[in-house]
Amino acid sequence: MRILILLPTYVVTDQQIQRARKSCRLHFGDVANLFFTFRGNGEQFLEESIRIEEYCSFDSIAPQDFDHIVVWRKTRVSAPDWEIPDEWADKAYILEPEARLSRLCMDNDCASLASDNSNSNLFTRKAPQDSRGGFAYFPYGYEYFLPGIGEQDQFGFRLPDDFQTLAKRPESHKLIAVFGGSTTWSIHCFPDESYCSLLEKNLNAYSRDKNLGVTYSVLNFGLPGNVVLNQTINYILHAQSLGPDIVIGHDGVNDFFYGLLSDEILLRDRGITYATNLEQWPDILNNQPQERYKQVEFYDFNLPHLVLKAYVERKRQFINMVKNDNALPIWGLQPIAQSKHALCPEEVEALKTFKEPAYKYLQYLYEQFDATVSLSGIDFINFHKTFNRYGEECRLFTDYCHTTPEGDVVIAEQYFNLIVDKTTNHKSHKRGAA
């Protein structure tokens, strides 16, 4: 298979070139032959130190010589860097800023969402089979698929197909189940860059160095859009039977953001928050015209104290369930870009595209959380405060809350430190203990 990568007309770094290579290998397989080309004098847009061995002259190429064409996009709201001729469209992919690949021509894309769709459940088989991905109907919450940046299982999780065999692991094999939204899924990271993957790697390296004789497996049950109620449901459906030793809930943004926008009666009377994208589903299921999305202004938001109350109560409900299953619960309040004491230029630029008032209100909710919520007796990491030590010298966010691979490194380190402190420096947590 021959893949042509059309390099952009703006400066790219060696790291970006390497991520483009990795993305293509991940999507098309290791057997793919990659070729890079510029239009005109495009070499000026490369850093001086970069040398591309797979370079070929633009004048010498023809669409029929390649199985697929990859074109870069600078931001998620901008057009592709090159205008793709019609005769190339059927084989063209867009390389998103985070290195995810998506098809340019959706009508001709029927790639399977899950890694093995033939063994997927009925609801996944009925989901749209294209590289746009997104929400898919499921009776207990929803599924979510984001093709083009690594494999997913039939529910949208970044999990191996055989993870259920971990239910019969030996005592020396510790299982950590991690729940959260898109920042736990790590939508702007390759699978091996996600904080879940890094946490597993770091813990096993520590165990080897200290001759502990312990093996760690970290399962990523994060799903974009998930609030704490979704985490609780997914824990019951997919993880509880495994008897995890540690359960991490990494959250905050979705419960705050959607809490502002959720139905007032559900939030006030039942403490129910949900991904507001799902408000269109009753119209779809009942064959009713779909209401056009309308931006919610500040004066229409739910009251902040109700948002925080629902979030904290649902967290305590989840934590108590985990404790009753004799596992160690860890609560992580995820960071937002404004958690840093100063933003780098790329972060400042990225935030300009998020204009909905609810995004601007997040920082206030974080401040209110810090001022009003007491968390005695809970293993808790406040990443909002952790990330405050960083400034404009590094880029840790791709937008208002999603972290770069470097940001995921910080998150993995904090969870690693707490887990080591709780399980090795003190009496180890034992499954089945009273």
N, C-alpha and C positions, 0 to 999 in steps of 0.2 A: 504494500500500500504506500502510495506517494502523497505526501501532504505538503502543500505550499503555504508558507506563512508570510503574509504581506506585512512587512515592518511599517510602523506608523511614521507620520510626518511630524513628530515631536520627539524630544530627547528621551531615550530609554536607557535604563541601566543594565548592567550585567545580570543583576538579580531578576529583573523583569524578563530578560531573555531566557534565563534558566527556568523561570516559572512557566513561561510559554512552552518550553520543551517538555517540562514535567506534565503540564496539562494535556498536551497532545499525546504523550505516551500513556497517560492514565486513561484517556478517552478512546484512543485508536489502537492501543496495544504497543508492546515493545518492538514489534516487528515493523512498525511504520517507519518509513524513510522520510525524514524531515528536510525541507529546503526553505531557505529564507531569501527574500528578495526585497529590493527597494524600487521605488519609482523615481526616475531621474537621478539627481545627486543626493539621494537620501542618506548616504553615509555620514553626512554632517549631523544627523540626529542620533548618532551613537556616541557613547562615552569613548574617549580616546583609547582606553585600555581594552576595549572589547574587540575580539576577533571571532568572526563567525565562519567556521569551516564549511558549513553546509550552504554557503551563499551561492546563488546563481543569478545571472544577469536578467533583468526584467525584460529586455528586448528579445531574449531567447526562449521565453516560456510561452506555452499555449495551454488553454484550459483542459484540453483533452489529454495532456500529459500527466494530469494529477487526478487522484481520486477525490480529494477534498481541498478546499481553499479556506484559509483562516485569516480573518482580518481583525485588527485591533479596534477597540473602542476606549476612548480616554476616560469617560465617566459613564455612569449608568443612565444618564439622561441625554447623552449626546449621540449623534449619528455615528455609524461606523466611520473609521478614519479614511477609508477608500470608498468611492462609489463603485459598487459591484455591477459589472455588466450583466444583462439579462441571461446571457448564455452561461454565466458562472453561478447563478443564484441557487440552482438546485443542489450544488455541492459545497456551498459556502457556509462557514461557521463564523460566529462572532466571538472573539476572545474578550470577555468582560474584564474590567479593571482588577478584580480579585483573581483572575485567571480561570474563571469558569467558562466553558464552551457552551454556546447555544446555537441552534440552527437559525440561519437567516430566513429561510423559506419554510415556515411552519407547516404549510399544507402538505409538504412532501416528507415530513418527519413523523415516523411511526415507531421510533425507538422505544423499547420497553423501559418503564420507569424503574421497576425493581430489577435487581440483578438477574433474577430468574422468574420471569412473569408467569411461566407455565405452572409453577408451584405456588403462585400467589392466591390470596383469598379473593372471593367474589367481588368485593368492593374495589380492590386494587385492579382487578381485570377490567372493571367497568370505568376506571378513571381515564381521563384524557391521556393518550399515549404520545406525548410530544415533549420537546425539550424546554417548553415554557414552565412545566411543572406547576407547583402551587398547591392549593387546598384540594383535597379529594374527600368525598363523603364517606363517613364511617359511623355506625350507629352509636358508638361510645366516644364522642369527641370528633376527631377527624384524622385523616392521614395528610401528610405533606411531602411533596417530592421536589427535589432540586437537582435535576440531572446535570451532568457536565463537570462535576468536581469530585468524583468518587462514587463508589457503589453505595446503594441503600438497600435495606431489606424491604419486605412487602408492605411494611407500615410506614416507611420513610425514614426509619432510624439508621444511623451509621453503625450497624451491628453485623457481625458475622452470622451466617445462616445457622450455625451449630451452637450458638451461645447457650441454649437450654441444657446442654450437657454439663454445664457448670453447676447444676443443682446437685450433682453427685461428686463433688470435688472433695479432696482430703482436707483435714483440719489445717494443714500448713498452706493451703491455697486460699487466699483471702479475696473475696469478691466485693468490688465497689460499684454500686449502681448510681449513675449521675443523671439528674433530671433538670430540665430547664427549657428555654426557648431556642431561638436561632443563634444566640451567643454560645450556647452549649453545643448545639449542632456544629457551630463554628463555620458559618456560611462563607466566610472569606478566607478559609484555610483549607489546604489539602488535608486528607484524613490523618496523615502522620504529623501534621502541624497543630492539630486541635489540642486544647488543653487536656482533654480526656486521654488522648494518646500519649502526650508528654508526661502526664501524671503516672500512667502505668509504667512507662519507660524509666522514669526517675525512681519510682518505688522499687522496681526490680533491680535496678543498678545499686541502690542503697542496700538492699537485702544481700546481694552478692558481695559487696564490699565489706559488710559487717558479718558475713557468714551466718545470717539469720535462718537460712533454710526455709524462707517464706517466698511463695510465688503470689504475685498480685495480678488480677485481671480487672480492668476498668471498662464497664459497659456504658456506652453513650446513648441514653434514652431521651436526649434533647430533641425537640421538634419545633420548628419555627412557629411562632405565635402562641406557644403554650403558656398558660397561666398556671398558678399553683393547683387549681382544681383539675386541670388536664394532667399535671404531674401525678396527682393522687390516683386518678383513674388509670393512667398508664402503669403506675407502680402495681396496682391490683391486677391488671390484665397481664402484664409481661414480666414483672420482676419479683413479686412477692413469693412466688413458688420456688424461686432460686435460693431463698434464704440469704440475701446479701449480708455481709458483715458490716458494711458502711454504706449509707445512702446520703448523697449530696444533692441538695436543692439549690441551684444557682439561678437566681431570679430577681425580680423587682421591677424592671422596666415594663414588661408586658402587663403586669398587674396594675401598675401605676397608669400607664398610657391608656389601656383599655378600660380601666376602672373609671377614668374620667368620662369615658364615652359610652359605657354600657347602660342598659336600661335602668333607669333610676329605681324602679320598684324592685327589680331583682337584686340590685346592689344594696339598697337600703334595708329591705325586709328579709333577704335571704343570704346576703353576703356573697352573691354570685357575680363574678366577672367573667368575661368571655372575649374571644377575638371578634371584634365587631365586623370583620369581613363576613362572618357567618350570618349576619342579619339579612343577607340576600337569599339565604337558602329557603326560608318559608315561602317566598314568592316563587322560587324555582319549583319546589316540590308541589305547590298548590296551583301551578300554572297561572300565576298572577303576574301582571307587568312588574318588572323590577323597578323599585324606586331608585332614582338617580342619586348617587352619593353626594351629600352636601357637607361642606366643611363646618365643623362645630366650633363656634366661637367661645371665648372665655366664659361669657355669662351663661352658657348652656351646659357647662361642665357639672358633673357631680361634685358634691362638697368634698374637699380634701380629706377631712377626718373620716368620712365614710369609706373613701378609697383605701386609706391606711388601715382602718379597722377591718375591712374585708380581707385585705392582704395578710395582716398579722394573724387573724383568726384562722384562716385557711392554712397558713404555715404551721401554726401550732397543732391543727388537726392532723396534718401530714406527719409532723414530727412525732406526735403521740402514737400514731399508727406504726411508724417505724420502730419506736421504742418498744411497743407491745410485741413486735416481732423479734425482739432481742438483737436489734441492729443498732449501730451508732449513727444517729442523724447529725448532719452538718449543714448549717444554713449559711449560704453565701449571698450577700447582697451585691448584685453585679454592679460594675462601674458604668458611668456614662462619660462622654467626651469631656463634659464640664467638671468631671472629677479631678482632672489634671489641673495643676495650678496655672498652667499656661499651655496654649495649643500651638502646635507647629503649623506652618503655612498651609500644608496639605489638609490638615484637619479643619482649619478655619474655612478653607474653600469648600470642603465637603459639606459642612453644616449649612451652607447657603442654600442648598437644595431642599432642606427640610423646613418648610414655611408654615406648616399647620400649627396653630396655637398650642395644641396639646404637647408638642415636642418642647416648646419653650417653657412649659409648666413643670416638666420633669424635675428640674433642679430644685424648684420650690418643694416638691414632694419629698425629695431626698433630705432637704434641710429639716422638714417637719418630722420625718422619720427619726433622724438623729436626735431631735429635740424632745420627742414625746414617747418613743417606744423603749420599754425596758426589757432586756433580754437575759436576765439572770438564769443560770442553770442550763444554758443552751450553748453548744459549740458553734460559734458565729464568727464569720469573717466579713468585715465591712470593706469591700473593695472600693467603695466610693472614697474612703479615707486612704486606703492603700495606694490608689492611683494618684492621690494628691501630691505625692513626692516627685512626680514626673512633670516635666515642662516641655518647652518648645524644642528641646534637644532631640526628641525622639517622636516617631509617629506610632501610636498605639491603637488608634481608631481609624476605621474607614468611613464612618459616619457618626451619628449621634450616640450609638451604643455598641456597634459591632467592632470587635477587636481585630487588629492585624495579627499575623503570626507572632510578632514580637509581643503583642498584648497578651496572647494566649500563653506565652512563656511565663509572664508575670503571674497570671492566674494559677497555672500549674504549680509554680514554686510555692505559692501561699497555701494551697491545699496540701501539697507535699509536706510542708513544715508542720502543719497542724496534725496531719495523720501520723507522721513519725512521732510527734510529741505524745499523741494519745495512745498509740499502739505499741511503741517500743520503749520509750522512756518511762512509761507508767505500765501498770498491769494491762496486758493485752486483752482486747475485747474478745469474748468467746461466744460463738454461736450456741444458742440453746441455754445460755446462762440464765439463772433466775433473776 
